[in-house]
């Protein structure tokens, strides 16, 4: 009898552990009735397709994913080549998603990380739209030879960039332990114009790493972030050494003269 009890307890614990290592997504895609929907996972620096499901006659589907307890992970729901929703899933999450086929009017419930992630992406999309519209006006002003208008539009672009960067920094500071902050660090307003690409942005990467490292020390994303921080520090150290060598060389030239 005792042996049966122990075996039953072990089976119950195994089932419980197995269940806690999963995340469930219950989604409704308006306008995508009986359609194929893809779910992809970000694997540090590349996308990996993890599920392809067909919605029912009401445009709903349900998926369950194995999620490591050591780290949350980034998942993306896509339809017809368009990203509809971005999620940050942790083991035990039960998330409800509602969206349309254009990826607009997205609502997420059951995951604070995913809600913050969606907030970051919505704000980025709005900032990009404003930046592109202003850039277009700047191009027209330059073609017309209107230097005064071009100057004002350049100032406006700079203000848009600075304001958006300040807003993201504020949000990161208000949510220091949010895993979604990792994605926020790599946003760009346009190709070649990262939000946090300046030499003085190193402190923010370090702050995000230090906060998340206390919660997810074995996360591949946190480890990757540390590697990038070290690489940036090495480049900065190399640049400083070059400046020192140049200064010494110039001093010697002065002395020789």
Helices and strands as residue ranges (DSSP letters): H 2-20, E 22-30, E 36-43, E 46-54, E 60-66, E 73-79, E 82-89, E 94-100, E 107-109, H 112-143, H 147-174, H 181-184, E 188-190, E 193-194, G 199-201, H 202-215, H 220-256
